[in-house]
Amino acid sequence: MAQGEKYERLQDEEDYEPLSRRPEKVQWLRRSYLFALLLVSIALNIFQYLQANISQFSSHWSQETSEFARIRYEHNLKWSGITSYNNGNYTEMDLKWGELRVDDGIIALPKTYALEKGIPPSEQFPWDSSKDIYLVNGYHGIHCLTQVYLALKEYREGLPQSHAFEHNAHCLDWLRNDIQCRADDTPLYMMTNASGPQNGVGQYRKCKDWSKLQKWAQDHSACYRYGDFVTGDKMKSQIGRFKYCAKDSPYLPKIRKYFNQSDDWFPTDEELVTIY
């Protein structure tokens, strides 16, 4: 310090306090800062955990994509207590159940594809020796439902049964097996004092889109029409059920030749006898 200059303290030594002895406000700020750092650290850990689990959840849903038609659970379906299939109007009910068809569910798949997917060999598609015929499981369920409904309809009207009891028992057992296979765990609310079945009415469930399954099946069409099972099932040859190809089908020339038809002939549904 130059001679004559007066020293001035910036702070009285007696007033100085270490950080540990500063006023409570400063201590509170320090604690708040540390607490904020802790919160940030916890938030980052939670984010990383959620990110990992969201990835796992997405992976789970990707596994729910069906192996063949590649469809997923993406369609919300509301349970209804009364539909046109059970509204008590027998005329309308018979019409609705009679409209259900399994024709699209009969498909033709390349034998190489079936081998790759581990599907057992099946009956050969009559118009292409490189393909086999298969019945899509969902359509088999529809088939069984219509057969059971027909048995109930015939019982209601006092008519002879078109199918033996064993056939209906087979269908019921197939549906039971299919239901237990899917093991749907949706909790349905119960109304024990209701006048009719009310369990789960109004609730929603996640379903696959049937129209997408239908589109996939149609893309692999086996040109099949079920028609009247009473007469059709008893025919010695079932090949007549496989003649209903689209107008742009490459199999039409073979079909026309087999059935000895002209080049402008095209099979129509008018040749079929309805189920009901």
Backbone as numpy.savetxt, mean C-alpha at the origin, in Angstrom:
# Nx Ny Nz CAx CAy CAz Cx Cy Cz
59.30 57.98 33.29 58.45 59.16 33.29 59.33 60.39 33.29
59.00 61.36 32.48 59.82 62.58 32.41 59.75 63.34 33.71
60.84 64.04 34.00 60.89 64.77 35.26 59.85 65.87 35.26
59.17 66.01 36.32 58.16 67.05 36.46 56.75 66.61 36.12
56.64 65.47 35.39 55.30 64.99 35.07 54.66 64.36 36.29
53.41 64.59 36.41 52.69 64.08 37.56 52.05 62.74 37.23
52.29 61.79 38.07 51.70 60.47 37.89 50.27 60.49 38.36
49.36 60.01 37.50 47.97 59.87 37.90 47.56 58.41 37.78
46.98 57.93 38.82 46.54 56.53 38.77 45.29 56.40 37.88
45.33 55.42 37.07 44.11 55.13 36.30 43.03 54.56 37.20
43.46 53.94 38.20 42.52 53.33 39.13 43.21 53.19 40.47
42.51 53.54 41.50 43.11 53.39 42.82 43.40 51.93 43.09
44.59 51.70 43.54 44.95 50.33 43.83 44.02 49.73 44.88
43.53 50.62 45.75 42.66 50.11 46.80 41.31 49.68 46.24
40.90 50.33 45.08 39.60 50.02 44.49 39.63 48.80 43.56
40.77 48.35 43.15 40.86 47.26 42.18 40.51 45.94 42.84
39.68 45.17 42.10 39.32 43.84 42.59 39.54 42.83 41.46
40.04 41.66 41.79 40.17 40.62 40.77 38.79 40.25 40.22
38.83 39.53 39.06 37.58 39.14 38.41 36.69 38.36 39.35
37.32 37.55 40.16 36.53 36.70 41.06 35.80 37.48 42.13
36.19 38.78 42.31 35.54 39.56 43.34 34.77 40.75 42.77
34.49 40.72 41.43 33.73 41.79 40.83 32.28 41.74 41.28
31.55 42.79 41.01 30.14 42.83 41.44 29.34 41.66 40.89
28.19 41.38 41.48 27.35 40.24 41.11 26.87 40.32 39.67
26.69 41.53 39.15 26.21 41.69 37.77 27.18 41.09 36.78
28.48 41.35 37.02 29.49 40.80 36.12 29.53 39.28 36.25
29.42 38.80 37.48 29.39 37.35 37.68 28.18 36.71 36.98
27.05 37.41 37.04 25.84 36.89 36.38 26.02 36.80 34.88
26.68 37.83 34.28 26.94 37.82 32.85 27.82 36.64 32.47
28.82 36.40 33.32 29.72 35.27 33.03 28.96 33.95 33.08
28.14 33.79 34.11 27.37 32.54 34.23 26.38 32.38 33.06
25.79 33.51 32.64 24.86 33.46 31.51 25.56 33.03 30.23
26.77 33.54 30.06 27.56 33.19 28.88 27.87 31.70 28.87
28.29 31.18 30.00 28.60 29.75 30.10 27.33 28.91 29.89
26.20 29.38 30.43 24.95 28.66 30.28 24.51 28.63 28.82
24.73 29.77 28.12 24.38 29.84 26.70 25.22 28.85 25.90
26.50 28.77 26.23 27.37 27.80 25.54 26.89 26.38 25.77
26.44 26.10 27.01 25.92 24.77 27.32 24.67 24.46 26.51
23.77 25.46 26.40 22.55 25.26 25.62 22.86 24.99 24.15
23.81 25.74 23.61 24.21 25.54 22.21 24.75 24.14 22.02
25.55 23.69 22.97 26.13 22.35 22.87 25.03 21.29 22.92
24.06 21.45 23.83 22.95 20.50 23.93 22.12 20.51 22.65
21.85 21.72 22.12 21.06 21.84 20.90 21.73 21.14 19.73
23.05 21.29 19.64 23.78 20.62 18.56 23.69 19.11 18.70
23.80 18.62 19.93 23.69 17.18 20.15 22.31 16.66 19.79
21.26 17.44 20.18 19.89 17.04 19.83 19.69 17.03 18.32
20.22 18.05 17.65 20.10 18.14 16.21 20.74 16.93 15.52
21.94 16.57 16.00 22.63 15.43 15.41 21.85 14.14 15.66
21.25 14.04 16.87 20.46 12.85 17.18 19.23 12.75 16.29
18.51 13.89 16.17 17.31 13.89 15.33 17.64 13.62 13.88
18.74 14.20 13.43 19.14 14.00 12.05 19.40 12.52 11.77
20.06 11.86 12.71 20.35 10.43 12.55 19.07 9.62 12.57
18.13 10.00 13.46 16.89 9.23 13.55 15.95 9.51 12.41
15.94 10.77 11.90 15.13 11.07 10.72 15.63 10.26 9.54
16.94 10.16 9.43 17.52 9.35 8.36 17.11 7.90 8.50
17.13 7.42 9.76 16.72 6.04 10.00 15.24 5.86 9.70
14.41 6.87 10.08 12.97 6.80 9.81 12.70 6.77 8.32
13.41 7.64 7.57 13.24 7.67 6.11 13.65 6.34 5.51
14.72 5.77 6.06 15.16 4.46 5.56 14.10 3.41 5.82
13.45 3.52 7.01 12.39 2.56 7.34 11.26 2.64 6.33
10.83 3.88 5.99 9.73 4.02 5.04 10.14 3.60 3.64
11.41 3.81 3.30 11.85 3.37 1.98 11.78 1.86 1.88
11.98 1.18 3.02 11.87 -0.27 3.02 10.43 -0.72 2.88
9.48 0.19 3.19 8.08 -0.16 3.07 7.61 -0.11 1.62
8.42 0.39 0.72 8.07 0.38 -0.69 7.97 -1.06 -1.17
6.87 -1.39 -1.82 6.65 -2.78 -2.24 7.70 -3.20 -3.28
8.01 -4.46 -3.26 9.13 -4.95 -4.07 8.83 -4.95 -5.56
7.59 -5.17 -5.93 7.28 -5.39 -7.34 6.66 -4.15 -8.01
5.55 -3.68 -7.50 4.91 -2.50 -8.09 5.55 -1.20 -7.62
6.42 -1.27 -6.61 7.14 -0.11 -6.10 6.18 0.98 -5.61
5.19 0.58 -4.83 4.25 1.53 -4.26 4.46 1.59 -2.75
4.07 2.74 -2.16 4.33 2.98 -0.75 3.04 3.32 -0.01
3.13 3.32 1.32 2.02 3.75 2.16 1.95 5.28 2.12
1.08 5.82 1.27 1.04 7.26 1.07 -0.38 7.79 0.93
-1.36 6.92 1.05 -2.75 7.29 0.79 -3.54 7.21 2.09
-4.18 8.31 2.51 -4.98 8.33 3.73 -6.38 7.81 3.44
-6.78 6.79 4.18 -8.10 6.19 4.00 -8.89 6.32 5.30
-10.10 6.82 5.20 -10.96 6.98 6.36 -11.90 5.80 6.48
-11.95 5.21 7.66 -12.88 4.12 7.89 -14.30 4.66 7.92
-15.19 4.01 7.19 -16.59 4.41 7.15 -17.46 3.27 7.66
-18.48 3.63 8.44 -19.36 2.60 8.98 -20.27 2.01 7.92
-20.72 2.85 6.99 -21.63 2.41 5.93 -21.09 2.88 4.59
-20.98 1.97 3.65 -20.58 2.30 2.28 -21.58 1.68 1.33
-21.37 1.90 0.06 -22.28 1.31 -0.94 -22.14 -0.21 -1.00
-21.15 -0.75 -0.31 -20.97 -2.20 -0.27 -21.75 -2.84 0.89
-22.26 -2.02 1.83 -23.00 -2.60 2.96 -24.08 -1.66 3.48
-24.77 -0.96 2.58 -25.75 0.05 3.00 -27.17 -0.51 3.18
-27.33 -1.81 3.03 -28.65 -2.41 3.21 -29.51 -2.42 1.96
-29.09 -1.71 0.91 -29.79 -1.72 -0.37 -29.21 -2.88 -1.19
-29.91 -4.02 -1.18 -29.35 -5.22 -1.79 -29.07 -5.05 -3.28
-29.91 -4.31 -3.96 -29.69 -4.11 -5.39 -28.37 -3.38 -5.63
-28.18 -2.31 -4.88 -26.93 -1.55 -5.04 -25.73 -2.34 -4.56
-25.88 -3.06 -3.46 -24.78 -3.85 -2.92 -24.36 -4.94 -3.91
-25.35 -5.64 -4.48 -25.03 -6.68 -5.45 -24.29 -6.11 -6.65
-24.70 -4.90 -7.07 -24.07 -4.27 -8.21 -22.61 -3.91 -7.89
-22.39 -3.32 -6.72 -21.04 -2.91 -6.34 -20.11 -4.10 -6.20
-20.56 -5.14 -5.52 -19.70 -6.32 -5.37 -19.49 -7.02 -6.70
-20.52 -6.97 -7.56 -20.39 -7.59 -8.87 -19.44 -6.85 -9.79
-19.22 -5.55 -9.51 -18.31 -4.76 -10.34 -16.84 -5.03 -10.03
-16.57 -5.61 -8.89 -15.18 -5.92 -8.54 -14.66 -7.02 -9.45
-13.53 -6.78 -10.06 -12.97 -7.73 -11.01 -11.51 -8.02 -10.68
-11.11 -9.22 -10.99 -9.71 -9.62 -10.78 -8.94 -9.69 -12.09
-9.59 -9.32 -13.20 -8.98 -9.49 -14.52 -7.58 -8.87 -14.59
-7.45 -7.63 -14.11 -6.15 -6.96 -14.18 -5.09 -7.66 -13.34
-5.56 -8.42 -12.35 -4.61 -9.08 -11.45 -3.94 -10.31 -12.02
-4.41 -10.77 -13.18 -3.74 -11.88 -13.87 -2.69 -11.25 -14.78
-1.42 -11.47 -14.46 -0.34 -10.80 -15.18 0.61 -11.81 -15.79
1.40 -11.34 -16.74 2.44 -12.17 -17.38 3.79 -11.52 -17.11
4.69 -12.26 -16.47 6.01 -11.74 -16.14 7.09 -12.54 -16.86
8.14 -11.88 -17.30 9.26 -12.62 -17.92 9.83 -13.65 -16.95
10.15 -14.81 -17.47 10.70 -15.86 -16.62 12.02 -15.42 -15.99
12.80 -14.62 -16.71 14.07 -14.16 -16.17 13.84 -13.23 -14.98
12.79 -12.41 -15.05 12.46 -11.50 -13.95 12.03 -12.30 -12.72
11.19 -13.30 -12.95 10.72 -14.14 -11.84 11.89 -14.86 -11.18
12.82 -15.35 -11.98 13.99 -16.04 -11.44 14.83 -15.08 -10.61
15.00 -13.87 -11.12 15.80 -12.86 -10.41 15.16 -12.49 -9.07
13.83 -12.45 -9.02 13.12 -12.07 -7.81 12.83 -13.25 -6.89
13.20 -14.44 -7.28 12.95 -15.60 -6.45 11.51 -16.06 -6.46
10.77 -15.73 -7.52 9.38 -16.16 -7.65 9.35 -17.55 -8.29
8.59 -18.49 -7.73 8.54 -19.82 -8.32 8.02 -19.80 -9.75
8.44 -20.74 -10.57 7.90 -20.84 -11.93 6.39 -21.05 -11.89
5.71 -20.60 -12.93 4.26 -20.70 -12.98 3.84 -21.25 -14.34
2.53 -21.22 -14.60 2.04 -21.67 -15.90 2.52 -20.71 -16.99
2.82 -21.26 -18.12 3.37 -20.46 -19.22 2.27 -19.62 -19.88
2.61 -18.37 -20.19 1.71 -17.48 -20.91 1.52 -18.03 -22.32
0.28 -18.23 -22.75 0.05 -18.93 -24.03 0.60 -18.22 -25.26
0.77 -16.90 -25.21 1.17 -16.16 -26.40 2.65 -15.76 -26.41
3.38 -16.12 -25.33 4.80 -15.77 -25.25 5.49 -16.76 -24.33
6.28 -17.64 -24.90 6.92 -18.70 -24.12 7.97 -18.19 -23.15
8.34 -16.91 -23.26 9.35 -16.36 -22.35 8.72 -15.81 -21.07
7.37 -15.91 -20.98 6.67 -15.36 -19.82 5.82 -16.43 -19.13
5.62 -16.24 -17.83 4.72 -17.09 -17.04 3.57 -16.24 -16.49
2.48 -16.91 -16.12 1.28 -16.25 -15.63 1.27 -16.23 -14.10
0.91 -15.08 -13.53 0.82 -14.95 -12.08 -0.45 -14.19 -11.70
-0.90 -14.42 -10.47 -2.05 -13.71 -9.91 -1.55 -12.80 -8.79
-1.75 -11.49 -8.95 -1.32 -10.53 -7.93 -2.11 -10.76 -6.65
-1.42 -10.83 -5.53 -2.04 -11.22 -4.27 -3.23 -10.34 -3.89
-3.10 -9.01 -4.08 -4.21 -8.13 -3.73 -5.47 -8.47 -4.50
-5.31 -8.84 -5.75 -6.46 -9.21 -6.57 -7.02 -10.57 -6.14
-6.15 -11.43 -5.65 -6.65 -12.71 -5.14 -7.56 -12.47 -3.94
-7.19 -11.48 -3.11 -8.04 -11.13 -1.99 -9.39 -10.61 -2.44
-9.40 -9.77 -3.48 -10.66 -9.28 -4.04 -11.49 -10.45 -4.57
-10.84 -11.36 -5.26 -11.53 -12.55 -5.77 -12.22 -13.30 -4.64
-11.49 -13.51 -3.54 -12.07 -14.26 -2.43 -13.23 -13.51 -1.79
-13.10 -12.21 -1.65 -14.20 -11.43 -1.08 -15.47 -11.53 -1.93
-15.30 -11.44 -3.24 -16.48 -11.53 -4.11 -17.12 -12.91 -4.05
-16.29 -13.94 -3.90 -16.84 -15.29 -3.81 -17.60 -15.50 -2.51
-17.07 -14.97 -1.42 -17.76 -15.09 -0.13 -19.05 -14.28 -0.16
-19.01 -13.09 -0.77 -20.23 -12.28 -0.87 -21.29 -13.01 -1.70
-20.85 -13.65 -2.79 -21.80 -14.38 -3.63 -22.46 -15.51 -2.83
-21.68 -16.19 -2.01 -22.24 -17.26 -1.18 -23.30 -16.70 -0.23
-23.02 -15.54 0.35 -23.99 -14.91 1.25 -25.23 -14.44 0.49
-25.02 -13.91 -0.71 -26.15 -13.46 -1.53 -27.05 -14.65 -1.89
-26.45 -15.74 -2.29 -27.25 -16.92 -2.64 -27.97 -17.49 -1.41
-27.32 -17.42 -0.25 -27.98 -17.85 0.98 -29.16 -16.93 1.29
-28.97 -15.62 1.11 -30.02 -14.64 1.37 -31.24 -14.89 0.49
-31.00 -15.29 -0.75 -32.09 -15.47 -1.70 -32.57 -16.92 -1.78
-32.02 -17.77 -0.96 -32.43 -19.18 -0.97 -32.05 -19.92 -2.23
-30.93 -19.53 -2.85 -30.48 -20.15 -4.09 -29.41 -21.21 -3.81
-29.25 -22.17 -4.71 -28.17 -23.16 -4.54 -26.81 -22.46 -4.57
-25.88 -22.99 -3.85 -24.54 -22.42 -3.79 -23.76 -22.75 -5.07
-23.21 -21.69 -5.70 -22.42 -21.89 -6.92 -21.08 -22.54 -6.62
-20.58 -22.28 -5.43 -19.30 -22.86 -5.03 -19.50 -23.78 -3.84
-18.68 -24.80 -3.77 -18.73 -25.70 -2.62 -18.25 -24.97 -1.37
-18.65 -25.49 -0.22 -18.24 -24.90 1.04 -16.72 -24.84 1.15
-16.05 -25.85 0.63 -14.60 -25.91 0.72 -13.93 -24.72 0.02
-14.52 -24.28 -1.10 -13.96 -23.13 -1.82 -14.06 -21.86 -0.98
-15.22 -21.65 -0.36 -15.39 -20.47 0.48 -14.52 -20.54 1.73
-14.37 -21.75 2.28 -13.50 -21.91 3.44 -12.05 -21.60 3.06
-11.66 -22.00 1.85 -10.31 -21.68 1.36 -10.13 -20.17 1.29
-11.14 -19.47 0.75 -11.04 -18.02 0.62 -10.98 -17.35 1.98
-11.80 -17.79 2.91 -11.77 -17.22 4.24 -10.42 -17.45 4.91
-9.87 -18.62 4.72 -8.58 -18.93 5.32 -7.46 -18.10 4.68
-7.57 -17.87 3.38 -6.57 -17.03 2.71 -6.62 -15.60 3.25
-7.83 -15.07 3.42 -7.98 -13.72 3.96 -7.46 -13.65 5.39
-7.75 -14.67 6.18 -7.23 -14.72 7.55 -5.71 -14.68 7.54
-5.12 -15.50 6.69 -3.66 -15.57 6.61 -3.08 -14.23 6.17
-3.73 -13.58 5.22 -3.25 -12.31 4.70 -3.32 -11.23 5.77
-4.41 -11.22 6.54 -4.58 -10.24 7.61 -3.51 -10.43 8.69
-3.29 -11.67 9.07 -2.28 -11.93 10.11 -0.88 -11.66 9.59
-0.67 -11.87 8.31 0.63 -11.57 7.72 0.94 -10.08 7.82
-0.04 -9.23 7.58 0.17 -7.78 7.60 0.24 -7.24 9.03
-0.42 -7.91 9.96 -0.35 -7.55 11.39 -0.53 -6.04 11.59
-1.60 -5.49 11.09 -1.89 -4.06 11.22 -2.08 -3.71 12.69
-1.27 -2.79 13.21 -1.31 -2.45 14.63 -2.07 -1.16 14.93
-2.92 -0.70 14.02 -3.69 0.53 14.24 -4.68 0.35 15.39
-4.59 1.16 16.46 -5.57 1.05 17.55 -6.90 1.67 17.12
-7.97 0.91 17.15 -9.29 1.40 16.79 -10.08 1.72 18.05
-10.69 2.90 18.10 -11.52 3.22 19.26 -12.76 2.33 19.25
-13.33 2.12 20.42 -14.47 1.22 20.56 -15.69 1.96 21.09
-16.85 1.57 20.57 -18.13 2.09 21.04 -18.99 0.89 21.43
-18.85 0.43 22.65 -19.51 -0.81 23.07 -21.02 -0.66 23.17
-21.50 0.59 23.35 -22.95 0.80 23.48 -23.61 1.22 22.19
-22.88 1.22 21.09 -23.43 1.65 19.81 -24.43 0.63 19.29
-25.37 1.10 18.48 -26.40 0.21 17.94 -25.86 -0.69 16.84
-24.76 -0.27 16.19 -24.14 -1.07 15.13 -22.63 -1.01 15.24
-21.94 -1.67 14.34 -20.46 -1.66 14.38 -19.92 -0.24 14.24
-19.16 0.20 15.22 -18.63 1.56 15.21 -17.12 1.60 15.41
-16.48 0.48 15.61 -15.06 0.48 15.92 -14.24 1.15 14.82
-13.56 2.23 15.19 -12.65 2.88 14.26 -13.30 3.75 13.21
-14.63 3.89 13.22 -15.30 4.68 12.20 -14.85 6.15 12.31
-14.42 6.71 11.18 -13.95 8.07 11.16 -12.45 8.21 11.34
-11.79 7.14 11.78 -10.33 7.18 11.92 -9.68 7.02 10.55
-8.43 7.48 10.48 -7.67 7.37 9.24 -6.54 6.36 9.39
-6.21 5.75 8.30 -5.06 4.86 8.27 -4.26 5.15 7.00
-2.99 4.82 7.05 -2.11 5.03 5.90 -2.18 3.79 5.01
-2.47 4.01 3.74 -2.64 2.88 2.81 -1.84 3.11 1.53
-1.69 2.05 0.80 -1.13 2.17 -0.54 -2.25 2.53 -1.51
-1.87 3.13 -2.61 -2.84 3.56 -3.61 -3.17 2.40 -4.55
-4.40 1.91 -4.47 -4.80 0.76 -5.27 -4.67 1.05 -6.76
-4.92 2.28 -7.17 -4.85 2.62 -8.59 -3.42 2.44 -9.13
-2.43 2.64 -8.27 -1.04 2.44 -8.70 -0.73 0.96 -8.88
-1.30 0.13 -8.00 -1.15 -1.32 -8.18 -1.85 -1.75 -9.46
-3.02 -1.19 -9.71 -3.78 -1.51 -10.93 -2.99 -1.13 -12.17
-2.35 0.04 -12.13 -1.56 0.49 -13.27 -0.40 -0.46 -13.54
0.28 -0.88 -12.49 1.41 -1.81 -12.65 0.93 -3.14 -13.22
-0.20 -3.62 -12.71 -0.74 -4.89 -13.20 -1.13 -4.78 -14.67
-1.75 -3.67 -15.04 -2.14 -3.49 -16.44 -0.93 -3.41 -17.37
0.16 -2.87 -16.85 1.39 -2.81 -17.65 1.97 -4.19 -17.91
1.54 -5.17 -17.12 2.01 -6.55 -17.30 0.83 -7.47 -17.61
-0.13 -6.94 -18.33 -1.38 -7.65 -18.58 -1.17 -9.00 -19.26
-1.97 -9.97 -18.81 -2.00 -11.28 -19.44 -3.23 -11.44 -20.34
-3.87 -10.29 -20.68 -5.03 -10.28 -21.60 -6.17 -11.14 -21.07
-6.38 -11.11 -19.77 -7.28 -12.06 -19.11 -8.64 -11.44 -18.79
-9.69 -12.24 -18.97 -11.02 -11.90 -18.50 -11.59 -13.12 -17.78
-12.02 -12.89 -16.54 -12.50 -14.00 -15.72 -13.84 -14.53 -16.20
-14.77 -13.58 -16.45 -16.08 -13.98 -16.96 -16.90 -14.75 -15.94
-17.66 -15.70 -16.41 -18.54 -16.50 -15.55 -17.77 -17.72 -15.03
-17.55 -17.75 -13.72 -16.76 -18.85 -13.16 -17.51 -20.18 -13.19
-18.85 -20.14 -13.14 -19.62 -21.38 -13.09 -19.37 -22.22 -14.34
-19.38 -21.54 -15.50 -19.12 -22.27 -16.75 -17.64 -22.22 -17.13
-17.01 -21.05 -16.90 -15.63 -20.90 -17.31 -14.67 -21.80 -16.57
-14.87 -21.97 -15.27 -13.96 -22.80 -14.48 -14.06 -24.27 -14.86
-15.19 -24.66 -15.44 -15.39 -26.07 -15.77 -14.94 -26.43 -17.18
-14.51 -25.42 -17.93 -14.06 -25.69 -19.30 -12.73 -26.44 -19.27
-12.55 -27.35 -20.23 -11.32 -28.14 -20.27 -10.11 -27.26 -20.53
-10.28 -26.22 -21.34 -9.19 -25.31 -21.64 -9.55 -23.90 -21.17
-8.61 -23.25 -20.54 -8.81 -21.89 -20.05 -8.25 -20.84 -21.00
-7.74 -21.26 -22.15 -7.05 -20.33 -23.03 -7.97 -19.24 -23.56
-9.27 -19.51 -23.63 -10.22 -18.51 -24.10 -10.28 -17.29 -23.21
-9.85 -17.42 -21.98 -9.83 -16.29 -21.06 -8.62 -15.37 -21.30
-7.70 -15.78 -22.11 -6.47 -15.01 -22.34 -6.44 -14.36 -23.73
-7.60 -14.12 -24.32 -7.64 -13.56 -25.67 -7.96 -12.07 -25.69
-8.13 -11.45 -24.53 -8.62 -10.07 -24.47 -7.47 -9.06 -24.37
-6.61 -9.09 -25.35 -5.48 -8.16 -25.39 -5.92 -6.80 -25.93
-5.14 -5.78 -25.61 -5.42 -4.44 -26.12 -5.21 -4.40 -27.63
-5.79 -3.40 -28.27 -5.73 -3.32 -29.74 -4.32 -3.13 -30.27
-3.43 -2.59 -29.44 -2.05 -2.42 -29.87 -1.14 -3.53 -29.38
-1.73 -4.62 -28.89 -0.93 -5.73 -28.36 -0.22 -6.48 -29.48
1.05 -6.84 -29.26 1.78 -7.62 -30.27 1.29 -9.07 -30.35
0.42 -9.47 -29.40 -0.04 -10.85 -29.37 -1.31 -11.08 -30.20
-1.95 -10.01 -30.67 -3.21 -10.17 -31.40 -3.10 -11.07 -32.63
-2.04 -10.94 -33.44 -1.94 -11.84 -34.60 -1.96 -13.32 -34.20
-1.26 -13.67 -33.12 -1.24 -15.06 -32.65 -2.63 -15.49 -32.17
-3.30 -14.57 -31.48 -4.63 -14.88 -30.95 -5.62 -15.09 -32.10
-5.56 -14.23 -33.09 -6.46 -14.37 -34.24 -6.22 -15.68 -34.98
-4.97 -16.03 -35.11 -4.63 -17.28 -35.79 -5.12 -18.48 -34.99
-4.93 -18.44 -33.67 -5.33 -19.57 -32.82 -6.84 -19.78 -32.87
-7.60 -18.68 -32.84 -9.05 -18.79 -32.83 -9.65 -18.71 -34.23
-8.77 -18.76 -35.24 -9.22 -18.78 -36.63 -10.12 -17.59 -36.94
-9.63 -16.40 -36.64 -10.38 -15.18 -36.85 -9.69 -14.33 -37.91
-10.45 -13.39 -38.46 -9.93 -12.50 -39.50 -8.98 -11.47 -38.90
-8.27 -10.77 -39.79 -7.29 -9.78 -39.34 -7.93 -8.56 -38.69
-9.21 -8.34 -38.90 -9.87 -7.20 -38.28 -10.70 -7.60 -37.05
-10.59 -8.88 -36.66 -11.35 -9.34 -35.48 -10.69 -8.86 -34.20
-11.55 -8.49 -33.25 -11.04 -8.04 -31.96 -11.99 -8.54 -30.87
-11.49 -9.22 -29.84 -12.36 -9.76 -28.78 -12.98 -8.64 -27.96
-14.23 -8.79 -27.60 -14.94 -7.77 -26.82 -15.51 -8.38 -25.55
-15.77 -7.52 -24.58 -16.31 -7.99 -23.32 -17.74 -8.48 -23.45
-18.39 -8.15 -24.55 -19.76 -8.63 -24.75 -19.82 -10.15 -24.82
-18.69 -10.77 -25.12 -18.65 -12.24 -25.19 -18.65 -12.87 -23.81
-18.46 -12.06 -22.77 -18.39 -12.58 -21.41 -19.76 -12.66 -20.78
-19.88 -13.58 -19.83 -21.05 -13.66 -19.00 -20.69 -13.09 -17.63
-21.48 -12.15 -17.14 -21.16 -11.52 -15.86 -21.26 -12.51 -14.71
-20.58 -12.19 -13.62 -20.57 -13.10 -12.47 -21.95 -13.21 -11.84
-22.65 -12.08 -11.68 -23.95 -12.13 -11.02 -25.08 -12.06 -12.03
